[in-house]
Amino acid sequence: MKVHELQTDAEAWHGTDDGSKTAEVRFNDRDYAERDLLILRCECGGGHEPLVAQVTGVFQGGRYGIEPGYVLLSHRVIRTNRE
């Protein structure tokens, strides 16, 4: 299991925090795998604490409408800004 620290924009961060967003599309430069942890930091300022999510699925690009070299990471938040 690896830990990946990632920046995310305000809309994506808030969607992850409130549970309406459960996936990330990312360039696959980190060899993401199931069970990895994502530390999601908001680029929006305002002192938001990072969210911690665990990867539950990795879908490689080149299919599913995802460009080659990218991945779709499904995840579940294990620590939110509200805890």
GICORGI-V47202 format. One record per residue. N is the residue number from 1. RES is the residue in one letter. PSI is psi in whole degrees, -180 to 180 (* if undefined). BURIAL is I if it has 24 or more other ideal C-beta (glycine too) atoms within 12 Angstrom, else O. Layout:
# GICORGI-V47202
N;RES;PSI;BURIAL
N;RES;PSI;BURIAL
This chain:
# GICORGI-V47202
1;M;131;O
2;K;161;O
3;V;127;O
4;H;122;I
5;E;122;O
6;L;144;I
7;Q;144;O
8;T;151;I
9;D;170;O
10;A;-46;O
11;E;-46;O
12;A;-41;I
13;W;-47;I
14;H;-38;O
15;G;-39;O
16;T;-42;I
17;D;-40;I
18;D;0;O
19;G;0;O
20;S;-12;O
21;K;120;I
22;T;23;O
23;A;158;I
24;E;138;I
25;V;125;I
26;R;151;I
27;F;134;O
28;N;69;O
29;D;8;O
30;R;5;O
31;D;54;O
32;Y;148;I
33;A;157;O
34;E;143;O
35;R;-8;O
36;D;157;I
37;L;140;I
38;L;123;I
39;I;108;I
40;L;113;I
41;R;131;I
42;C;130;I
43;E;7;O
44;C;-4;O
45;G;-161;O
46;G;7;O
47;G;23;O
48;H;134;O
49;E;150;O
50;P;152;I
51;L;149;I
52;V;126;I
53;A;148;I
54;Q;133;I
55;V;127;I
56;T;-13;O
57;G;145;O
58;V;118;I
59;F;115;I
60;Q;146;O
61;G;172;O
62;G;-4;O
63;R;176;O
64;Y;19;O
65;G;11;O
66;I;132;O
67;E;146;O
68;P;142;O
69;G;-8;O
70;Y;163;O
71;V;153;I
72;L;120;I
73;L;113;I
74;S;147;I
75;H;164;I
76;R;135;O
77;V;131;I
78;I;-13;O
79;R;122;O
80;T;175;O
81;N;-16;O
82;R;-6;O
83;E;*;O
